[in-house]
């Protein structure tokens, strides 16, 4: 029998127990050491570096936020016109 040891993504502890499933069907885990939970093989969050660079270049062209949003489509911006992807 093969045993797979799951480590906590936050504190690297081995005191991890299964804790149900996420809405996408992935197994959730709970760390008894740091009291945090995480998913199995989480997907990276945010934009790739290339995408961030493209959005930043459009912003530096002194375009209005609405034009940057249109040019890059699906760009994320905070309120008051501040760029969040830095």
Backbone as CSV, one residue per row, in Angstrom:
resi,resn,N_x,N_y,N_z,CA_x,CA_y,CA_z,C_x,C_y,C_z
1,UNK,0.837,-1.189,0.000,0.000,0.000,0.000,0.880,1.250,0.000
2,UNK,0.529,2.202,-0.822,1.286,3.438,-0.955,0.660,4.502,-0.062
3,UNK,1.487,5.150,0.734,1.014,6.218,1.602,1.537,7.552,1.072
4,UNK,0.643,8.496,0.882,1.008,9.838,0.422,0.865,10.791,1.597
5,UNK,1.935,11.491,1.923,1.900,12.444,3.017,1.567,13.823,2.463
6,UNK,0.507,14.405,2.993,0.096,15.753,2.601,0.686,16.726,3.606
7,UNK,1.372,17.741,3.124,1.923,18.779,3.983,1.070,20.033,3.889
8,UNK,1.006,20.758,4.982,0.288,22.032,4.996,1.005,22.999,4.066
9,UNK,0.262,23.687,3.206,0.853,24.658,2.291,1.356,25.906,3.013
10,UNK,0.867,26.135,4.239,1.199,27.353,4.961,2.370,27.166,5.919
11,UNK,2.349,26.079,6.718,3.389,25.888,7.732,4.223,24.629,7.506
12,UNK,3.902,23.848,6.464,4.636,22.625,6.099,4.529,21.510,7.146
13,UNK,3.524,21.580,7.998,3.304,20.551,9.007,2.690,19.300,8.375
14,UNK,2.911,18.149,9.008,2.298,16.909,8.550,0.974,16.628,9.266
15,UNK,0.583,17.487,10.201,-0.657,17.309,10.957,-1.842,17.835,10.156
16,UNK,-2.105,17.199,9.019,-3.160,17.619,8.102,-4.203,16.525,8.023
17,UNK,-5.478,16.907,8.130,-6.577,15.955,8.017,-7.512,16.389,6.899
18,UNK,-8.221,15.442,6.330,-9.187,15.784,5.286,-10.333,16.565,5.899
19,UNK,-10.890,17.484,5.103,-11.913,18.390,5.626,-12.975,18.664,4.570
20,UNK,-13.561,17.616,4.004,-14.617,17.785,3.019,-14.078,18.080,1.631
21,UNK,-14.961,18.594,0.782,-14.610,18.910,-0.597,-14.997,20.342,-0.923
22,UNK,-14.232,20.971,-1.799,-14.542,22.315,-2.282,-15.677,22.213,-3.304
23,UNK,-16.220,23.353,-3.695,-17.341,23.365,-4.635,-16.965,22.791,-5.995
24,UNK,-15.667,22.810,-6.329,-15.233,22.253,-7.612,-14.877,20.769,-7.511
25,UNK,-15.098,20.170,-6.348,-14.879,18.736,-6.178,-13.512,18.359,-5.630
26,UNK,-12.613,19.319,-5.483,-11.285,19.012,-4.952,-11.355,18.758,-3.451
27,UNK,-10.491,17.880,-2.977,-10.415,17.565,-1.552,-9.886,18.771,-0.784
28,UNK,-10.521,19.082,0.356,-10.036,20.144,1.233,-9.301,19.505,2.397
29,UNK,-8.279,20.215,2.896,-7.497,19.736,4.026,-7.450,20.814,5.097
30,UNK,-7.351,20.365,6.370,-7.284,21.266,7.512,-6.011,20.948,8.285
31,UNK,-5.206,21.966,8.577,-3.977,21.783,9.338,-4.284,21.961,10.816
32,UNK,-3.989,20.943,11.604,-4.231,21.015,13.042,-3.161,21.834,13.758
33,UNK,-2.076,22.122,13.072,-0.981,22.897,13.653,-1.265,24.400,13.556
34,UNK,-1.502,24.902,12.346,-1.711,26.351,12.160,-3.189,26.727,12.031
35,UNK,-4.074,25.735,12.060,-5.539,25.962,12.040,-6.035,26.605,10.756
36,UNK,-5.341,26.346,9.640,-5.762,26.884,8.352,-6.145,25.731,7.442
37,UNK,-6.926,26.037,6.418,-7.323,24.993,5.478,-6.845,25.357,4.074
38,UNK,-6.742,24.338,3.241,-6.331,24.549,1.861,-6.866,23.418,1.008
39,UNK,-6.807,23.615,-0.305,-7.255,22.598,-1.248,-6.076,21.791,-1.753
40,UNK,-6.394,20.650,-2.300,-5.385,19.832,-2.930,-5.006,20.467,-4.265
41,UNK,-3.730,20.650,-4.520,-3.215,21.236,-5.766,-3.959,22.507,-6.168
42,UNK,-3.857,23.588,-5.370,-4.577,24.820,-5.721,-4.031,25.455,-6.992
43,UNK,-4.912,26.060,-7.758,-4.512,26.752,-8.983,-3.894,28.102,-8.607
44,UNK,-2.912,28.566,-9.365,-2.323,29.876,-9.080,-3.358,30.984,-9.258
45,UNK,-3.241,32.018,-8.442,-4.194,33.116,-8.506,-3.578,34.306,-9.222
46,UNK,-4.422,35.105,-9.834,-3.961,36.335,-10.470,-3.530,36.140,-11.912
47,UNK,-2.903,37.166,-12.435,-2.474,37.169,-13.826,-1.037,36.691,-13.954
48,UNK,-0.687,36.215,-15.131,0.696,35.866,-15.422,1.503,37.154,-15.532
49,UNK,2.823,37.021,-15.456,3.683,38.208,-15.554,3.523,38.911,-16.902
50,UNK,3.354,38.138,-17.980,3.157,38.743,-19.308,1.892,39.586,-19.342
51,UNK,0.822,39.062,-18.763,-0.464,39.765,-18.746,-0.377,41.048,-17.908
52,UNK,0.309,40.956,-16.763,0.488,42.136,-15.912,1.260,43.215,-16.662
53,UNK,2.301,42.804,-17.398,3.108,43.755,-18.161,2.272,44.439,-19.243
54,UNK,1.420,43.673,-19.915,0.559,44.236,-20.956,-0.398,45.277,-20.372
55,UNK,-0.989,44.975,-19.250,-1.921,45.900,-18.602,-1.174,47.145,-18.122
56,UNK,0.014,46.953,-17.533,0.791,48.081,-17.042,1.220,49.008,-18.174
57,UNK,1.622,48.430,-19.322,1.998,49.251,-20.476,0.827,50.088,-20.958
58,UNK,-0.349,49.492,-21.010,-1.535,50.232,-21.436,-1.830,51.366,-20.453
59,UNK,-1.632,51.095,-19.172,-1.854,52.114,-18.145,-0.861,53.263,-18.299
60,UNK,0.394,52.943,-18.588,1.427,53.963,-18.717,1.256,54.811,-19.973
61,UNK,0.502,54.334,-20.957,0.224,55.119,-22.152,-0.725,56.271,-21.856
62,UNK,-1.027,56.437,-20.580,-1.892,57.510,-20.107,-3.316,57.381,-20.655
63,UNK,-3.742,56.164,-20.807,-5.126,55.936,-21.216,-6.025,56.048,-19.988
64,UNK,-7.261,56.377,-20.186,-8.221,56.373,-19.100,-8.475,54.926,-18.693
65,UNK,-8.841,54.723,-17.461,-9.049,53.363,-16.956,-10.030,52.571,-17.820
66,UNK,-11.051,53.228,-18.291,-12.033,52.546,-19.132,-11.399,52.071,-20.445
67,UNK,-10.487,52.883,-20.996,-9.797,52.491,-22.232,-8.842,51.326,-21.973
68,UNK,-8.148,51.348,-20.834,-7.250,50.243,-20.481,-8.057,48.965,-20.326
69,UNK,-9.189,49.069,-19.650,-10.059,47.917,-19.452,-10.519,47.361,-20.792
70,UNK,-10.896,48.246,-21.683,-11.345,47.802,-23.005,-10.199,47.183,-23.801
71,UNK,-9.024,47.812,-23.740,-7.874,47.332,-24.503,-7.386,45.972,-24.011
72,UNK,-7.412,45.758,-22.720,-6.900,44.504,-22.161,-8.013,43.510,-21.868
73,UNK,-9.258,43.922,-21.974,-10.428,43.116,-21.618,-10.222,42.394,-20.304
74,UNK,-11.182,42.164,-19.540,-11.138,41.400,-18.286,-10.068,41.856,-17.299
75,UNK,-9.577,43.082,-17.389,-8.575,43.566,-16.437,-9.254,43.875,-15.102
76,UNK,-8.509,43.704,-14.035,-9.043,43.975,-12.697,-8.523,45.327,-12.216
77,UNK,-9.427,46.174,-11.773,-9.040,47.473,-11.256,-9.772,47.740,-9.957
78,UNK,-9.107,48.424,-9.074,-9.731,48.835,-7.828,-10.553,50.090,-8.075
79,UNK,-11.280,50.483,-7.077,-12.052,51.712,-7.193,-11.123,52.910,-7.277
80,UNK,-11.603,54.016,-7.713,-10.884,55.275,-7.845,-9.740,55.198,-8.854
81,UNK,-9.802,54.257,-9.797,-8.861,54.237,-10.903,-7.455,53.779,-10.566
82,UNK,-7.261,53.072,-9.481,-5.927,52.589,-9.141,-5.744,51.183,-9.674
83,UNK,-4.602,50.923,-10.253,-4.288,49.624,-10.844,-3.919,48.631,-9.745
84,UNK,-4.528,47.446,-9.729,-4.312,46.459,-8.686,-3.231,45.445,-9.021
85,UNK,-2.817,45.348,-10.255,-1.936,44.266,-10.666,-0.454,44.489,-10.445
86,UNK,-0.070,45.471,-9.676,1.364,45.720,-9.493,1.946,44.748,-8.510
